[in-house]
Amino acid sequence: MAAVSNPTLNPALRSFWEAPARNRVLYGGRSSSKSWDAAGFAIFLASNYRIRFLCTRQFQNKISESVYTLLKTQIERFGLGDQFTITNNSIKHDATGSEFLFYGLWRHIDEIKSLEGVDVCWIEEAHNLTKEQWDILEPTLRGEGSQFWIIFNPRLVTDFVYRRFVVNTPPKTIKRKINYTENPFLSQTILDVIAAKRAEDEEEYRHIYLGEPIEDDDQVIIKRSWVLAAIDAHKKLGITPSGKKRIGFDVADDGADKNATVAAHGIVATHVDQWKAREDELIKSARRVHALARQLEAEIDYDCIGLGAFAGSYFKELNAATETRIAYHKFNAAGEVLNKLDRIDPKDERSPKNGDFYANLKAQAWWEVSRRFRNTFNAVHNGQRFGEDELISICSDCNHLDALIDELATPRKDYDNRGKSKVESKKDLEKREVPSPNLADGFVMAFAPREAPQPTAQFGTYGNRR
């Protein structure tokens, strides 16, 4: 592109670039001038100060996939071509000594870690940034006044970069959402394209051009929109909580993990809690859960794998010490599927049988809770009718509600080597930089199916067989 008369940056972003900040987070929909403006401001800085730019993106197998072309275009647009030396893989300002380095994070993160003297790290298409990469990048910029430019189109509400910089914005960070409506440089052609997309699909238009993150990942077991529909669904549908009271107790596996409880009264989740406790403090956690069970007159369903295997003996001791008869039930996530010959959808005779579809009890519990969330969404939004026990609700005054919603809508569908459905493992979640869904696991346990007690089972012991 040839130089134009009086070229300028987007005036709507002037205060964004001028404000002091360690992290500059610029996000929004397509055609909003985010990257274009960043390139222009970078060229301005490079022309007036000695600055070392590190330009990154998740995947960069060739220079054309970087912001190299964008920078080159802005240099030409502002008529500064005679001030820069541009090679096939580098850009340098002849007078100030400013330079631009181009790296892909996926392949070169360790090499980036050893870079010295970087003043600005520009992360383009940052929606793919992972927590692990950020933990490496953040201390790499050590100089006084160094900063990150984090630019992206939001994808999913559960993405690390969206949660870290938009939802839980850290100190010394300026964030700015900008959409095409604030871009004065758009042609009528692209405006017509945007209008056509809006007419065709309003939801997709809002995601692509208004920068609204997608709440539902088609790979997840429980869609976020279903969970949101369940907030106070019992009030929306005129249902009074009744029936059995249960507490799902997810026991922390290690020091970094957290204990979590979710209490339910019938179809309604009424209490949510989580806390840290060392491995040698399981008895303290058991007391906490037992006290809540006494307060609510509820039964306990607890994770009996790993450290949780010892919880049952503590509950037995606590029953004796407090002279109470709190029932407690093992939940063995890896245990066998219940009611194997029943259909996964009792209303559909063509649906597969439980034993053929689910890999284990955890999968069965998550899918059954998912079905209840889906039913609730259809009842709230589409007026469909279901039996009360086919629905589910979450009190809006529960603690940790945002975290619970995120966790319920995060685990994805997976399959074992026999093709049976299972829940994404904690190890696979870790690969996506997603912490263990302790609250969600506690929630599912509070609504999980149980096998009918055997006639010889004693009240106050494990109460059921898995």
Disulfide bonds with the S-S distance in Angstrom:
none
